[in-house]
Amino acid sequence: MKHTVNDTQIVVIASFIANQGKEQELLEAILPLLAEIPREPGCIRYELNQNHDNPAKFTFVEKFINQQAIDAHMQNPVGQQVFEKVTAGLVAEFSVETYSQIVL
């Protein structure tokens, strides 16, 4: 089956696992991102998901038009403040991975 790789747009998968007992506090800390980030220039998709099997795990699925949009996203002061807050006491572990979408 023929496919192409969209290597211009960037997909980001960012997962956060809350420290025990901090699930609600983590959720409340990251909710402001849902109002802020989708308005950024170059943001195509920005959604927050909570894991069914482990409610302490939250995963963002993000898509940006290009690397410049990602770079600008990383400079957003609201995002920086949230990231600093959640990594300082609310999060047991986190990961941020980038992908290229494969399209048929």
LINHUUR-V111334 format. One record per residue. RES is the residue in three letters. SS is DSSP state (alpha for helix, beta for strand, coil for the rest). PHI is phi in radians with two decimals (* if undefined). NEAR is the number of other ideal C-beta (glycine too) atoms within 10 Angstrom. Layout:
# LINHUUR-V111334
res-><RES RES>
ss-><SS SS>
phi-><PHI PHI>
near-><NEAR NEAR>
This chain:
# LINHUUR-V111334
res-><MET LYS HIS THR VAL ASN ASP THR GLN ILE VAL VAL ILE ALA SER PHE ILE ALA ASN GLN GLY LYS GLU GLN GLU LEU LEU GLU ALA ILE LEU PRO LEU LEU ALA GLU ILE PRO ARG GLU PRO GLY CYS ILE ARG TYR GLU LEU ASN GLN ASN HIS ASP ASN PRO ALA LYS PHE THR PHE VAL GLU LYS PHE ILE ASN GLN GLN ALA ILE ASP ALA HIS MET GLN ASN PRO VAL GLY GLN GLN VAL PHE GLU LYS VAL THR ALA GLY LEU VAL ALA GLU PHE SER VAL GLU THR TYR SER GLN ILE VAL LEU>
ss-><coil coil coil beta beta beta beta beta beta beta beta beta beta beta beta beta beta beta coil coil coil coil alpha alpha alpha alpha alpha alpha alpha alpha alpha alpha alpha alpha alpha alpha alpha alpha alpha coil coil coil beta beta beta beta beta beta beta beta coil coil coil coil coil coil beta beta beta beta beta beta beta beta coil coil alpha alpha alpha alpha alpha alpha alpha alpha coil coil alpha alpha alpha alpha alpha alpha alpha alpha alpha alpha alpha coil coil coil beta beta beta beta beta beta beta beta beta beta beta beta beta coil>
phi-><* -1.35 -2.53 -2.24 -1.92 -1.42 -1.67 -1.61 -1.30 -2.16 -1.77 -2.09 -2.02 -2.10 -2.05 -2.31 -1.95 -1.23 -1.06 -0.95 1.43 -1.89 -1.01 -1.18 -1.13 -1.11 -1.00 -1.12 -1.26 -1.65 -0.97 -1.00 -1.11 -1.15 -1.51 -1.54 -1.17 -1.04 -1.49 -1.15 -1.04 1.58 -1.46 -1.68 -2.53 -2.67 -2.36 -2.00 -2.26 -2.00 -1.19 -1.16 -1.42 -2.39 -1.09 -1.42 -1.78 -2.08 -2.29 -1.60 -2.00 -2.23 -2.50 -2.19 -1.20 -2.96 -1.11 -1.09 -1.17 -1.11 -1.04 -1.14 -1.01 -1.18 -1.65 -1.10 -1.10 -1.13 -1.07 -1.11 -1.12 -1.11 -1.05 -1.10 -1.16 -1.27 -1.43 -1.83 2.05 -1.70 -2.00 -1.37 -2.77 -2.62 -2.54 -2.32 -2.21 -2.01 -2.42 -1.90 -1.38 -1.71 -2.13 -1.46>
near-><3 4 7 10 10 13 9 11 19 21 16 17 13 18 17 24 20 23 15 8 8 17 18 10 15 22 17 10 19 22 11 13 19 12 9 15 19 13 9 16 10 17 18 13 13 19 11 17 11 12 12 7 5 11 12 18 19 22 15 19 14 22 18 25 14 12 13 11 18 17 11 14 19 10 9 16 8 13 17 11 12 18 20 9 15 20 12 8 10 20 21 13 11 15 10 12 9 13 13 13 13 9 9 6>
